[in-house]
Amino acid sequence: MEAMSANEAFDLEIRDESIRLGQLLKLASLAEDGIHAKEMISEGIVTVNGEVDTRRGAQIRPGDVVCVNGECVRVTAQP
């Protein structure tokens, strides 16, 4: 169970219609670099909308909530 709920997530705006999970982790500063993101994803500690996702290239879209170790990010679209 995540320590932080989706209501406590911070918003992260993306300019495209989607972003890959590994890129999102770096952009949100949840991962130090691509290697760190890959390790976290493969270890199963990354959730997307409450479900563990082990696909580094998973497409994350506005409205999705990504959590790592209790830190959550809600993806939003640029207006």
Biopython code that builds the backbone (N, CA, C, O; Angstrom):
import numpy as np
from Bio.PDB.StructureBuilder import StructureBuilder

atoms = [
    (1, "MET", "N", (0.842, -1.178, 0.000)),
    (1, "MET", "CA", (0.000, 0.000, 0.000)),
    (1, "MET", "C", (0.889, 1.244, 0.000)),
    (1, "MET", "O", (1.898, 1.300, 0.704)),
    (2, "GLU", "N", (0.506, 2.225, -0.789)),
    (2, "GLU", "CA", (1.289, 3.453, -0.900)),
    (2, "GLU", "C", (1.074, 4.328, 0.332)),
    (2, "GLU", "O", (-0.037, 4.411, 0.855)),
    (3, "ALA", "N", (2.118, 4.966, 0.783)),
    (3, "ALA", "CA", (2.028, 5.843, 1.940)),
    (3, "ALA", "C", (1.326, 7.146, 1.588)),
    (3, "ALA", "O", (0.739, 7.791, 2.456)),
    (4, "MET", "N", (1.383, 7.528, 0.336)),
    (4, "MET", "CA", (0.777, 8.782, -0.109)),
    (4, "MET", "C", (-0.369, 8.457, -1.062)),
    (4, "MET", "O", (-0.217, 7.611, -1.943)),
    (5, "SER", "N", (-1.491, 9.105, -0.902)),
    (5, "SER", "CA", (-2.619, 8.856, -1.793)),
    (5, "SER", "C", (-2.505, 9.746, -3.030)),
    (5, "SER", "O", (-1.699, 10.675, -3.076)),
    (6, "ALA", "N", (-3.318, 9.445, -4.015)),
    (6, "ALA", "CA", (-3.317, 10.232, -5.245)),
    (6, "ALA", "C", (-3.661, 11.689, -4.951)),
    (6, "ALA", "O", (-3.228, 12.587, -5.673)),
    (7, "ASN", "N", (-4.439, 11.928, -3.891)),
    (7, "ASN", "CA", (-4.810, 13.292, -3.530)),
    (7, "ASN", "C", (-3.600, 14.100, -3.056)),
    (7, "ASN", "O", (-3.617, 15.329, -3.114)),
    (8, "GLU", "N", (-2.555, 13.419, -2.591)),
    (8, "GLU", "CA", (-1.366, 14.094, -2.087)),
    (8, "GLU", "C", (-0.250, 14.142, -3.134)),
    (8, "GLU", "O", (0.851, 14.611, -2.849)),
    (9, "ALA", "N", (-0.531, 13.665, -4.323)),
    (9, "ALA", "CA", (0.466, 13.655, -5.390)),
    (9, "ALA", "C", (0.738, 15.080, -5.859)),
    (9, "ALA", "O", (-0.139, 15.942, -5.807)),
    (10, "PHE", "N", (1.967, 15.314, -6.318)),
    (10, "PHE", "CA", (2.222, 16.617, -6.926)),
    (10, "PHE", "C", (2.027, 16.496, -8.435)),
    (10, "PHE", "O", (2.292, 15.447, -9.022)),
    (11, "ASP", "N", (1.564, 17.568, -9.048)),
    (11, "ASP", "CA", (1.285, 17.564, -10.483)),
    (11, "ASP", "C", (2.565, 17.769, -11.275)),
    (11, "ASP", "O", (3.434, 18.553, -10.894)),
    (12, "LEU", "N", (2.663, 17.050, -12.379)),
    (12, "LEU", "CA", (3.787, 17.195, -13.290)),
    (12, "LEU", "C", (3.215, 17.345, -14.692)),
    (12, "LEU", "O", (2.560, 16.439, -15.208)),
    (13, "GLU", "N", (3.468, 18.496, -15.300)),
    (13, "GLU", "CA", (2.916, 18.802, -16.611)),
    (13, "GLU", "C", (3.813, 18.241, -17.709)),
    (13, "GLU", "O", (5.031, 18.411, -17.678)),
    (14, "ILE", "N", (3.196, 17.573, -18.677)),
    (14, "ILE", "CA", (3.946, 17.101, -19.848)),
    (14, "ILE", "C", (3.420, 17.825, -21.078)),
    (14, "ILE", "O", (2.260, 18.236, -21.117)),
    (15, "ARG", "N", (4.278, 17.978, -22.081)),
    (15, "ARG", "CA", (3.854, 18.736, -23.261)),
    (15, "ARG", "C", (3.303, 17.852, -24.363)),
    (15, "ARG", "O", (2.602, 18.341, -25.249)),
    (16, "ASP", "N", (3.607, 16.550, -24.328)),
    (16, "ASP", "CA", (3.084, 15.640, -25.339)),
    (16, "ASP", "C", (1.878, 14.900, -24.777)),
    (16, "ASP", "O", (1.527, 15.079, -23.611)),
    (17, "GLU", "N", (1.236, 14.062, -25.605)),
    (17, "GLU", "CA", (0.049, 13.352, -25.119)),
    (17, "GLU", "C", (0.400, 12.191, -24.200)),
    (17, "GLU", "O", (-0.463, 11.679, -23.487)),
    (18, "SER", "N", (1.680, 11.766, -24.212)),
    (18, "SER", "CA", (2.107, 10.712, -23.294)),
    (18, "SER", "C", (3.621, 10.808, -23.094)),
    (18, "SER", "O", (4.322, 11.503, -23.829)),
    (19, "ILE", "N", (4.104, 10.088, -22.076)),
    (19, "ILE", "CA", (5.532, 10.035, -21.779)),
    (19, "ILE", "C", (5.834, 8.615, -21.312)),
    (19, "ILE", "O", (4.997, 7.980, -20.671)),
    (20, "ARG", "N", (7.020, 8.117, -21.629)),
    (20, "ARG", "CA", (7.381, 6.778, -21.166)),
    (20, "ARG", "C", (7.677, 6.802, -19.671)),
    (20, "ARG", "O", (8.171, 7.795, -19.138)),
    (21, "LEU", "N", (7.369, 5.706, -19.013)),
    (21, "LEU", "CA", (7.512, 5.609, -17.564)),
    (21, "LEU", "C", (8.928, 5.960, -17.103)),
    (21, "LEU", "O", (9.090, 6.721, -16.150)),
    (22, "GLY", "N", (9.950, 5.420, -17.762)),
    (22, "GLY", "CA", (11.334, 5.707, -17.384)),
    (22, "GLY", "C", (11.656, 7.186, -17.485)),
    (22, "GLY", "O", (12.343, 7.736, -16.624)),
    (23, "GLN", "N", (11.159, 7.835, -18.541)),
    (23, "GLN", "CA", (11.396, 9.270, -18.719)),
    (23, "GLN", "C", (10.690, 10.078, -17.631)),
    (23, "GLN", "O", (11.231, 11.054, -17.111)),
    (24, "LEU", "N", (9.480, 9.653, -17.302)),
    (24, "LEU", "CA", (8.713, 10.365, -16.277)),
    (24, "LEU", "C", (9.434, 10.334, -14.933)),
    (24, "LEU", "O", (9.483, 11.341, -14.227)),
    (25, "LEU", "N", (9.989, 9.185, -14.584)),
    (25, "LEU", "CA", (10.695, 9.074, -13.300)),
    (25, "LEU", "C", (11.867, 10.040, -13.234)),
    (25, "LEU", "O", (12.126, 10.634, -12.187)),
    (26, "LYS", "N", (12.578, 10.200, -14.346)),
    (26, "LYS", "CA", (13.696, 11.151, -14.386)),
    (26, "LYS", "C", (13.184, 12.593, -14.325)),
    (26, "LYS", "O", (13.714, 13.412, -13.575)),
    (27, "LEU", "N", (12.160, 12.895, -15.112)),
    (27, "LEU", "CA", (11.610, 14.246, -15.170)),
    (27, "LEU", "C", (11.085, 14.692, -13.806)),
    (27, "LEU", "O", (11.236, 15.853, -13.426)),
    (28, "ALA", "N", (10.474, 13.771, -13.079)),
    (28, "ALA", "CA", (9.904, 14.089, -11.767)),
    (28, "ALA", "C", (10.941, 14.021, -10.651)),
    (28, "ALA", "O", (10.608, 14.217, -9.482)),
    (29, "SER", "N", (12.185, 13.745, -11.001)),
    (29, "SER", "CA", (13.280, 13.598, -10.031)),
    (29, "SER", "C", (13.040, 12.472, -9.032)),
    (29, "SER", "O", (13.531, 12.519, -7.904)),
    (30, "LEU", "N", (12.282, 11.459, -9.451)),
    (30, "LEU", "CA", (12.087, 10.269, -8.625)),
    (30, "LEU", "C", (13.217, 9.274, -8.883)),
    (30, "LEU", "O", (13.455, 8.373, -8.078)),
    (31, "ALA", "N", (13.910, 9.442, -10.012)),
    (31, "ALA", "CA", (15.074, 8.617, -10.350)),
    (31, "ALA", "C", (16.220, 9.559, -10.698)),
    (31, "ALA", "O", (16.010, 10.623, -11.281)),
    (32, "GLU", "N", (17.430, 9.155, -10.335)),
    (32, "GLU", "CA", (18.606, 9.987, -10.609)),
    (32, "GLU", "C", (18.931, 10.030, -12.094)),
    (32, "GLU", "O", (19.323, 11.069, -12.625)),
    (33, "ASP", "N", (18.764, 8.881, -12.765)),
    (33, "ASP", "CA", (19.085, 8.790, -14.184)),
    (33, "ASP", "C", (18.334, 7.591, -14.777)),
    (33, "ASP", "O", (17.555, 6.933, -14.087)),
    (34, "GLY", "N", (18.574, 7.323, -16.040)),
    (34, "GLY", "CA", (17.888, 6.234, -16.712)),
    (34, "GLY", "C", (18.175, 4.868, -16.120)),
    (34, "GLY", "O", (17.295, 4.008, -16.070)),
    (35, "ILE", "N", (19.399, 4.670, -15.674)),
    (35, "ILE", "CA", (19.770, 3.378, -15.080)),
    (35, "ILE", "C", (19.010, 3.177, -13.765)),
    (35, "ILE", "O", (18.489, 2.095, -13.497)),
    (36, "HIS", "N", (18.957, 4.221, -12.961)),
    (36, "HIS", "CA", (18.228, 4.167, -11.689)),
    (36, "HIS", "C", (16.746, 3.899, -11.950)),
    (36, "HIS", "O", (16.133, 3.090, -11.254)),
    (37, "ALA", "N", (16.166, 4.575, -12.950)),
    (37, "ALA", "CA", (14.754, 4.370, -13.293)),
    (37, "ALA", "C", (14.515, 2.918, -13.701)),
    (37, "ALA", "O", (13.545, 2.295, -13.269)),
    (38, "LYS", "N", (15.398, 2.390, -14.531)),
    (38, "LYS", "CA", (15.266, 1.008, -14.994)),
    (38, "LYS", "C", (15.309, 0.034, -13.815)),
    (38, "LYS", "O", (14.525, -0.914, -13.758)),
    (39, "GLU", "N", (16.225, 0.270, -12.879)),
    (39, "GLU", "CA", (16.346, -0.598, -11.699)),
    (39, "GLU", "C", (15.077, -0.554, -10.853)),
    (39, "GLU", "O", (14.569, -1.595, -10.437)),
    (40, "MET", "N", (14.567, 0.647, -10.599)),
    (40, "MET", "CA", (13.361, 0.776, -9.777)),
    (40, "MET", "C", (12.171, 0.079, -10.426)),
    (40, "MET", "O", (11.400, -0.610, -9.758)),
    (41, "ILE", "N", (12.032, 0.266, -11.733)),
    (41, "ILE", "CA", (10.918, -0.357, -12.455)),
    (41, "ILE", "C", (11.042, -1.875, -12.416)),
    (41, "ILE", "O", (10.060, -2.570, -12.156)),
    (42, "SER", "N", (12.247, -2.399, -12.673)),
    (42, "SER", "CA", (12.432, -3.854, -12.695)),
    (42, "SER", "C", (12.283, -4.471, -11.306)),
    (42, "SER", "O", (11.933, -5.646, -11.187)),
    (43, "GLU", "N", (12.549, -3.680, -10.240)),
    (43, "GLU", "CA", (12.393, -4.170, -8.869)),
    (43, "GLU", "C", (10.930, -4.208, -8.437)),
    (43, "GLU", "O", (10.607, -4.756, -7.384)),
    (44, "GLY", "N", (10.048, -3.629, -9.246)),
    (44, "GLY", "CA", (8.616, -3.653, -8.922)),
    (44, "GLY", "C", (8.201, -2.668, -7.854)),
    (44, "GLY", "O", (7.192, -2.876, -7.180)),
    (45, "ILE", "N", (8.975, -1.576, -7.683)),
    (45, "ILE", "CA", (8.600, -0.591, -6.666)),
    (45, "ILE", "C", (7.887, 0.628, -7.259)),
    (45, "ILE", "O", (7.592, 1.587, -6.544)),
    (46, "VAL", "N", (7.615, 0.588, -8.558)),
    (46, "VAL", "CA", (6.920, 1.689, -9.224)),
    (46, "VAL", "C", (5.481, 1.259, -9.507)),
    (46, "VAL", "O", (5.239, 0.198, -10.082)),
    (47, "THR", "N", (4.532, 2.099, -9.092)),
    (47, "THR", "CA", (3.133, 1.802, -9.409)),
    (47, "THR", "C", (2.575, 2.880, -10.327)),
    (47, "THR", "O", (2.948, 4.050, -10.246)),
    (48, "VAL", "N", (1.673, 2.453, -11.200)),
    (48, "VAL", "CA", (0.944, 3.356, -12.082)),
    (48, "VAL", "C", (-0.530, 3.129, -11.772)),
    (48, "VAL", "O", (-1.053, 2.031, -11.963)),
    (49, "ASN", "N", (-1.186, 4.168, -11.295)),
    (49, "ASN", "CA", (-2.594, 4.074, -10.916)),
    (49, "ASN", "C", (-2.838, 2.925, -9.941)),
    (49, "ASN", "O", (-3.837, 2.213, -10.041)),
    (50, "GLY", "N", (-1.907, 2.755, -8.993)),
    (50, "GLY", "CA", (-2.065, 1.770, -7.941)),
    (50, "GLY", "C", (-1.625, 0.359, -8.279)),
    (50, "GLY", "O", (-1.682, -0.524, -7.423)),
    (51, "GLU", "N", (-1.184, 0.125, -9.518)),
    (51, "GLU", "CA", (-0.747, -1.205, -9.948)),
    (51, "GLU", "C", (0.744, -1.191, -10.270)),
    (51, "GLU", "O", (1.229, -0.254, -10.905)),
    (52, "VAL", "N", (1.472, -2.213, -9.842)),
    (52, "VAL", "CA", (2.899, -2.314, -10.171)),
    (52, "VAL", "C", (3.028, -2.432, -11.692)),
    (52, "VAL", "O", (2.322, -3.219, -12.323)),
    (53, "ASP", "N", (3.926, -1.651, -12.267)),
    (53, "ASP", "CA", (4.188, -1.705, -13.711)),
    (53, "ASP", "C", (5.681, -1.897, -13.915)),
    (53, "ASP", "O", (6.479, -1.068, -13.476)),
    (54, "THR", "N", (6.066, -2.977, -14.574)),
    (54, "THR", "CA", (7.487, -3.281, -14.786)),
    (54, "THR", "C", (7.912, -3.004, -16.227)),
    (54, "THR", "O", (8.952, -3.490, -16.673)),
    (55, "ARG", "N", (7.114, -2.230, -16.949)),
    (55, "ARG", "CA", (7.449, -1.887, -18.336)),
    (55, "ARG", "C", (8.030, -0.475, -18.378)),
    (55, "ARG", "O", (7.313, 0.509, -18.196)),
    (56, "ARG", "N", (9.325, -0.392, -18.618)),
    (56, "ARG", "CA", (10.002, 0.904, -18.657)),
    (56, "ARG", "C", (9.414, 1.814, -19.727)),
    (56, "ARG", "O", (9.379, 3.033, -19.560)),
    (57, "GLY", "N", (8.954, 1.225, -20.819)),
    (57, "GLY", "CA", (8.403, 2.013, -21.919)),
    (57, "GLY", "C", (6.897, 2.209, -21.849)),
    (57, "GLY", "O", (6.287, 2.672, -22.813)),
    (58, "ALA", "N", (6.287, 1.857, -20.710)),
    (58, "ALA", "CA", (4.834, 2.030, -20.567)),
    (58, "ALA", "C", (4.468, 3.487, -20.836)),
    (58, "ALA", "O", (5.141, 4.400, -20.358)),
    (59, "GLN", "N", (3.404, 3.699, -21.600)),
    (59, "GLN", "CA", (2.974, 5.057, -21.932)),
    (59, "GLN", "C", (2.127, 5.624, -20.802)),
    (59, "GLN", "O", (1.079, 5.075, -20.463)),
    (60, "ILE", "N", (2.588, 6.720, -20.225)),
    (60, "ILE", "CA", (1.901, 7.388, -19.130)),
    (60, "ILE", "C", (1.220, 8.625, -19.711)),
    (60, "ILE", "O", (1.839, 9.416, -20.423)),
    (61, "ARG", "N", (-0.059, 8.775, -19.395)),
    (61, "ARG", "CA", (-0.852, 9.863, -19.970)),
    (61, "ARG", "C", (-1.398, 10.780, -18.871)),
    (61, "ARG", "O", (-1.429, 10.401, -17.700)),
    (62, "PRO", "N", (-1.829, 11.988, -19.256)),
    (62, "PRO", "CA", (-2.428, 12.890, -18.271)),
    (62, "PRO", "C", (-3.541, 12.183, -17.492)),
    (62, "PRO", "O", (-4.369, 11.472, -18.062)),
    (63, "GLY", "N", (-3.535, 12.396, -16.183)),
    (63, "GLY", "CA", (-4.505, 11.751, -15.307)),
    (63, "GLY", "C", (-3.922, 10.552, -14.583)),
    (63, "GLY", "O", (-4.437, 10.152, -13.539)),
    (64, "ASP", "N", (-2.842, 9.965, -15.124)),
    (64, "ASP", "CA", (-2.202, 8.824, -14.473)),
    (64, "ASP", "C", (-1.430, 9.297, -13.245)),
    (64, "ASP", "O", (-0.894, 10.405, -13.221)),
    (65, "VAL", "N", (-1.382, 8.435, -12.222)),
    (65, "VAL", "CA", (-0.641, 8.722, -11.000)),
    (65, "VAL", "C", (0.447, 7.667, -10.857)),
    (65, "VAL", "O", (0.162, 6.470, -10.815)),
    (66, "VAL", "N", (1.691, 8.118, -10.783)),
    (66, "VAL", "CA", (2.851, 7.228, -10.658)),
    (66, "VAL", "C", (3.453, 7.423, -9.273)),
    (66, "VAL", "O", (3.701, 8.553, -8.852)),
    (67, "CYS", "N", (3.688, 6.308, -8.558)),
    (67, "CYS", "CA", (4.243, 6.385, -7.207)),
    (67, "CYS", "C", (5.490, 5.519, -7.079)),
    (67, "CYS", "O", (5.577, 4.435, -7.654)),
    (68, "VAL", "N", (6.455, 6.025, -6.309)),
    (68, "VAL", "CA", (7.681, 5.293, -5.973)),
    (68, "VAL", "C", (7.969, 5.575, -4.502)),
    (68, "VAL", "O", (8.109, 6.731, -4.104)),
    (69, "ASN", "N", (8.057, 4.532, -3.706)),
    (69, "ASN", "CA", (8.406, 4.688, -2.283)),
    (69, "ASN", "C", (7.590, 5.772, -1.586)),
    (69, "ASN", "O", (8.132, 6.553, -0.805)),
    (70, "GLY", "N", (6.301, 5.822, -1.864)),
    (70, "GLY", "CA", (5.427, 6.780, -1.194)),
    (70, "GLY", "C", (5.383, 8.168, -1.795)),
    (70, "GLY", "O", (4.595, 9.004, -1.353)),
    (71, "GLU", "N", (6.220, 8.435, -2.802)),
    (71, "GLU", "CA", (6.176, 9.730, -3.488)),
    (71, "GLU", "C", (5.368, 9.551, -4.767)),
    (71, "GLU", "O", (5.656, 8.670, -5.577)),
    (72, "CYS", "N", (4.349, 10.398, -4.940)),
    (72, "CYS", "CA", (3.460, 10.247, -6.089)),
    (72, "CYS", "C", (3.449, 11.498, -6.965)),
    (72, "CYS", "O", (3.583, 12.624, -6.488)),
    (73, "VAL", "N", (3.286, 11.257, -8.246)),
    (73, "VAL", "CA", (3.202, 12.317, -9.248)),
    (73, "VAL", "C", (1.940, 12.085, -10.065)),
    (73, "VAL", "O", (1.695, 10.974, -10.533)),
    (74, "ARG", "N", (1.141, 13.127, -10.236)),
    (74, "ARG", "CA", (-0.035, 13.070, -11.109)),
    (74, "ARG", "C", (0.341, 13.786, -12.405)),
    (74, "ARG", "O", (0.745, 14.948, -12.384)),
    (75, "VAL", "N", (0.207, 13.100, -13.510)),
    (75, "VAL", "CA", (0.563, 13.681, -14.811)),
    (75, "VAL", "C", (-0.571, 14.572, -15.297)),
    (75, "VAL", "O", (-1.738, 14.181, -15.296)),
    (76, "THR", "N", (-0.199, 15.777, -15.712)),
    (76, "THR", "CA", (-1.174, 16.713, -16.272)),
    (76, "THR", "C", (-0.707, 17.155, -17.647)),
    (76, "THR", "O", (0.472, 17.039, -17.981)),
    (77, "ALA", "N", (-1.647, 17.667, -18.447)),
    (77, "ALA", "CA", (-1.328, 18.136, -19.793)),
    (77, "ALA", "C", (-1.185, 19.645, -19.793)),
    (77, "ALA", "O", (-1.821, 20.342, -19.002)),
    (78, "GLN", "N", (-0.345, 20.143, -20.686)),
    (78, "GLN", "CA", (-0.239, 21.597, -20.842)),
    (78, "GLN", "C", (-1.555, 22.099, -21.428)),
    (78, "GLN", "O", (-2.161, 21.430, -22.265)),
    (79, "PRO", "N", (-1.994, 23.265, -20.993)),
    (79, "PRO", "CA", (-3.256, 23.833, -21.528)),
    (79, "PRO", "C", (-3.119, 24.214, -22.986)),
    (79, "PRO", "O", (-4.075, 24.703, -23.588)),
]
sb = StructureBuilder()
sb.init_structure("model")
sb.init_model(0)
sb.init_chain("A")
sb.init_seg("    ")
for serial, (resi, resn, name, xyz) in enumerate(atoms, 1):
    if name == "N":
        sb.init_residue(resn, " ", resi, " ")
    sb.init_atom(name, np.array(xyz, "f"), 0.0, 1.0, " ", f" {name:<3s}", serial, name[0])
structure = sb.get_structure()
